[in-house]
Amino acid sequence: MNTGDNMSPTPYDDINLFLQVFLNDVRSVLSDYFIGMYLYGSLATDDFDANRSDIDFLVVTSEELPESLISDLKTMHTRIYESGLEWATRLEGAYIPIDAIRVYNPTGPACPLVNKNKLFNQNEFLVARPATNWVINRHVLYTSGVVITGPPLQTIIDPVRPEQLKEAVLASLRNDWTPWVYNSDLFLGTGYQPFVVLSMCRALYTLEHGTVASKLRSAEWAIANSDRKWTNIINQAMSWHDGDPPGDTGQTQEFIRYVLTEAGL
């Protein structure tokens, strides 16, 4: 059951105003394909920092979108990105059919995705299968996701078991993060280095507890429960904001190796 639009989905008036514009644009493009819009990420986990965070969104559609609508969505996102609106460059999310959002399927349908490319400091629109991190995103949506409009998330997403979360983290460490140990060029994008450190902290937390905490809560836990040699680089990542210099890349690569070892990889 759709309970109507949530006009104040976040504690931030400027973000709420932007989200209303975004919602209206998405509805206009998708029409009858539109089912609901939701927030996950830092806005759902009380971890939002206006100086560093993105707006992570999920749009649920009634079915896979035809190519013509995907083209219209891409045009819409380009227009939003170039609009000059505050937060227009901070969108990251996905358009996923309702049949595909309930349980993560690595061989499921390709979907329109909006990702923040930190290397070029711009959004990119692509059509691809959602990556393994959507196991974690689905857990956040199920447990603390914000409904802007649409049916309750617990009616369209199945709960994610602790072992599924751990498996997803292991797969991500193995497939996505191991290359960072050997390629320092991957750190060149704005904000990548602190993002990597906080992501490693959250991976450790999930492997230990079988659940997902915010990056900052995970970082605080990691400082208290891992080798003290990582304290400075974790503290630096926690306090980093746009415009600050990144932390040490070599030490960050050592931290990734430490996390991989702790994970048994």
C-alpha positions as CSV (number, residue, x, y, z in Angstrom):
1,M,0.0,0.0,0.0
2,N,1.3,3.4,-1.0
3,T,0.8,5.8,1.9
4,G,1.4,9.0,-0.1
5,D,4.5,11.3,-0.4
6,N,6.7,11.9,2.5
7,M,7.4,15.7,2.1
8,S,10.1,15.7,4.8
9,P,12.0,12.5,4.3
10,T,15.3,13.9,5.8
11,P,16.1,16.5,8.5
12,Y,17.5,18.8,5.9
13,D,15.1,21.3,4.2
14,D,17.4,21.9,1.2
15,I,17.7,18.2,0.5
16,N,13.9,17.7,0.9
17,L,13.2,20.5,-1.6
18,F,15.7,18.9,-4.1
19,L,14.2,15.4,-3.6
20,Q,10.7,16.8,-4.4
21,V,12.0,18.2,-7.7
22,F,13.8,14.9,-8.4
23,L,10.7,12.8,-7.5
24,N,8.5,14.9,-9.9
25,D,11.0,14.5,-12.7
26,V,11.3,10.7,-12.2
27,R,7.5,10.3,-12.1
28,S,7.1,12.4,-15.3
29,V,9.6,10.2,-17.1
30,L,8.5,6.8,-15.8
31,S,4.7,7.4,-15.6
32,D,3.0,4.0,-14.9
33,Y,6.4,2.2,-14.5
34,F,7.0,4.1,-11.3
35,I,6.2,2.3,-8.0
36,G,8.3,4.1,-5.3
37,M,11.3,6.1,-4.3
38,Y,13.5,5.4,-1.3
39,L,16.7,6.5,0.4
40,Y,19.5,4.3,1.8
41,G,23.1,5.1,2.6
42,S,24.1,7.8,5.1
43,L,20.7,9.5,5.0
44,A,19.2,6.3,6.3
45,T,21.8,5.4,8.9
46,D,22.1,8.9,10.5
47,D,25.6,9.2,9.2
48,F,25.0,12.1,6.8
49,D,27.6,14.8,6.5
50,A,26.8,17.7,4.1
51,N,30.5,18.1,3.3
52,R,31.1,14.6,2.1
53,S,28.0,12.5,1.7
54,D,25.9,11.7,-1.4
55,I,22.2,11.2,-1.7
56,D,21.7,7.4,-2.2
57,F,18.4,6.6,-3.8
58,L,16.4,3.6,-5.0
59,V,13.6,3.9,-7.5
60,V,11.4,0.7,-7.8
61,T,9.8,0.1,-11.1
62,S,6.9,-2.1,-12.1
63,E,9.1,-4.0,-14.6
64,E,12.2,-3.8,-16.6
65,L,12.3,-0.5,-18.5
66,P,12.3,-0.3,-22.3
67,E,15.2,1.3,-24.0
68,S,13.3,4.4,-24.9
69,L,12.6,5.2,-21.2
70,I,16.1,4.4,-20.2
71,S,17.2,7.0,-22.8
72,D,14.8,9.5,-21.3
73,L,16.1,8.8,-17.8
74,K,19.7,9.4,-19.0
75,T,18.6,12.7,-20.5
76,M,16.8,13.6,-17.3
77,H,19.8,12.9,-15.2
78,T,22.1,14.9,-17.5
79,R,19.7,17.9,-17.2
80,I,19.6,17.6,-13.4
81,Y,23.4,17.3,-13.2
82,E,23.8,20.4,-15.3
83,S,21.0,22.4,-13.6
84,G,23.1,24.0,-11.0
85,L,20.7,22.9,-8.3
86,E,22.2,22.2,-4.9
87,W,22.7,18.4,-4.5
88,A,22.3,17.8,-8.2
89,T,25.8,16.4,-8.5
90,R,25.5,14.2,-5.4
91,L,22.9,11.6,-6.6
92,E,23.8,8.0,-6.6
93,G,21.4,5.1,-6.9
94,A,19.5,2.6,-9.1
95,Y,16.2,1.9,-10.9
96,I,15.3,-1.7,-10.0
97,P,12.2,-3.7,-11.0
98,I,10.1,-4.8,-8.1
99,D,10.6,-8.5,-9.0
100,A,14.4,-8.0,-8.8
101,I,14.6,-6.0,-5.5
102,R,13.2,-8.6,-3.2
103,V,16.2,-10.9,-3.3
104,Y,19.7,-10.1,-4.7
105,N,20.5,-12.1,-7.8
106,P,23.9,-11.6,-9.4
107,T,22.5,-12.8,-12.7
108,G,19.4,-10.6,-12.5
109,P,18.4,-7.9,-15.0
110,A,20.6,-5.0,-15.9
111,C,19.2,-1.8,-14.5
112,P,19.9,2.0,-14.9
113,L,22.5,3.0,-12.3
114,V,23.7,6.4,-11.4
115,N,27.2,6.4,-9.9
116,K,29.5,9.1,-8.6
117,N,32.8,9.0,-10.5
118,K,35.2,10.5,-8.0
119,L,38.1,10.4,-10.5
120,F,36.4,12.8,-12.8
121,N,34.1,14.4,-10.1
122,Q,30.9,13.7,-12.0
123,N,28.0,11.4,-12.1
124,E,27.8,8.6,-14.7
125,F,24.7,6.9,-16.0
126,L,25.0,3.3,-17.1
127,V,22.9,0.2,-17.5
128,A,24.4,-2.8,-15.6
129,R,23.6,-5.5,-13.1
130,P,23.7,-4.2,-9.6
131,A,26.9,-5.2,-7.9
132,T,27.3,-7.3,-4.7
133,N,27.1,-4.2,-2.6
134,W,23.4,-4.3,-3.3
135,V,23.1,-7.1,-0.7
136,I,24.2,-4.6,1.8
137,N,22.1,-1.8,0.3
138,R,19.1,-4.0,0.5
139,H,19.8,-4.7,4.2
140,V,20.0,-1.0,4.9
141,L,16.8,-0.4,3.0
142,Y,15.0,-3.2,4.9
143,T,16.2,-2.1,8.3
144,S,16.3,1.7,8.1
145,G,15.5,2.8,4.6
146,V,13.6,6.1,4.2
147,V,10.3,6.0,2.2
148,I,9.8,9.0,0.1
149,T,6.8,7.4,-1.6
150,G,5.7,3.9,-2.3
151,P,4.9,0.7,-0.4
152,P,6.7,-0.1,2.8
153,L,10.1,-1.6,2.1
154,Q,9.5,-4.6,4.3
155,T,6.7,-5.7,1.9
156,I,9.0,-5.6,-1.2
157,I,12.4,-6.7,0.2
158,D,13.2,-9.9,2.1
159,P,15.4,-9.6,5.2
160,V,19.1,-10.3,4.6
161,R,20.6,-13.0,6.8
162,P,23.9,-12.4,8.6
163,E,25.7,-15.0,6.6
164,Q,24.5,-13.4,3.4
165,L,26.0,-10.1,4.5
166,K,29.3,-11.7,5.4
167,E,29.4,-13.5,2.1
168,A,28.7,-10.3,0.3
169,V,31.5,-8.5,2.1
170,L,34.0,-11.3,1.4
171,A,33.1,-11.3,-2.3
172,S,33.5,-7.5,-2.4
173,L,36.9,-7.6,-0.7
174,R,38.0,-10.4,-3.0
175,N,36.7,-9.0,-6.3
176,D,36.5,-5.2,-5.8
177,W,39.1,-4.2,-3.2
178,T,42.0,-6.5,-3.7
179,P,43.2,-4.6,-6.8
180,W,43.6,-1.4,-4.7
181,V,46.5,-3.1,-2.9
182,Y,48.5,-3.2,-6.2
183,N,47.3,-0.1,-8.1
184,S,47.8,3.3,-6.4
185,D,46.3,5.1,-9.4
186,L,42.9,3.9,-8.1
187,F,43.2,6.5,-5.3
188,L,43.5,9.5,-7.7
189,G,39.8,10.5,-7.4
190,T,38.7,13.1,-4.9
191,G,37.7,11.5,-1.7
192,Y,38.6,8.0,-2.7
193,Q,41.3,7.5,0.0
194,P,39.1,8.2,3.1
195,F,36.2,6.4,1.4
196,V,38.4,3.3,1.2
197,V,39.5,3.5,4.8
198,L,35.9,3.8,6.1
199,S,34.8,1.0,3.7
200,M,37.4,-1.3,5.2
201,C,36.2,-0.4,8.7
202,R,32.7,-1.3,7.8
203,A,33.8,-4.6,6.2
204,L,35.6,-5.6,9.4
205,Y,32.5,-4.6,11.4
206,T,30.1,-6.7,9.3
207,L,32.4,-9.7,9.3
208,E,32.5,-9.6,13.1
209,H,28.9,-8.8,13.8
210,G,26.9,-10.1,10.8
211,T,25.1,-6.8,10.4
212,V,25.8,-3.3,8.9
213,A,26.7,-0.2,10.8
214,S,27.3,3.3,9.5
215,K,30.8,4.0,8.2
216,L,31.5,6.3,11.2
217,R,30.2,3.9,13.8
218,S,32.2,1.1,12.1
219,A,35.3,3.3,12.2
220,E,34.9,4.0,15.9
221,W,34.5,0.3,16.5
222,A,37.6,-0.5,14.4
223,I,39.8,2.0,16.4
224,A,38.7,0.2,19.6
225,N,39.2,-3.3,18.2
226,S,42.1,-3.3,15.8
227,D,45.8,-2.7,15.9
228,R,46.6,0.8,17.1
229,K,48.8,1.4,14.1
230,W,45.6,2.1,12.1
231,T,44.2,4.7,14.6
232,N,45.6,7.8,12.8
233,I,44.6,6.9,9.3
234,I,41.1,6.0,10.5
235,N,40.7,9.2,12.5
236,Q,41.9,11.2,9.4
237,A,39.3,9.4,7.2
238,M,36.5,10.1,9.8
239,S,37.3,13.9,9.8
240,W,37.9,14.3,6.0
241,H,35.8,16.8,4.1
242,D,35.9,18.0,0.5
243,G,39.0,20.1,0.0
244,D,41.1,18.4,2.6
245,P,44.2,16.5,1.5
246,P,43.8,12.7,1.4
247,G,45.6,10.5,3.8
248,D,48.7,8.3,3.0
249,T,48.0,6.0,0.0
250,G,50.7,3.5,1.0
251,Q,49.4,3.2,4.5
252,T,45.9,2.8,3.2
253,Q,47.1,-0.1,1.0
254,E,48.6,-1.7,4.0
255,F,45.3,-1.3,5.8
256,I,43.5,-3.1,3.0
257,R,46.1,-5.9,3.3
258,Y,45.4,-6.1,7.0
259,V,41.6,-6.3,6.4
260,L,42.1,-9.0,3.7
261,T,44.2,-11.0,6.1
262,E,41.6,-10.6,8.9
263,A,39.0,-11.8,6.4
264,G,41.0,-14.9,5.6
265,L,41.7,-13.9,2.0
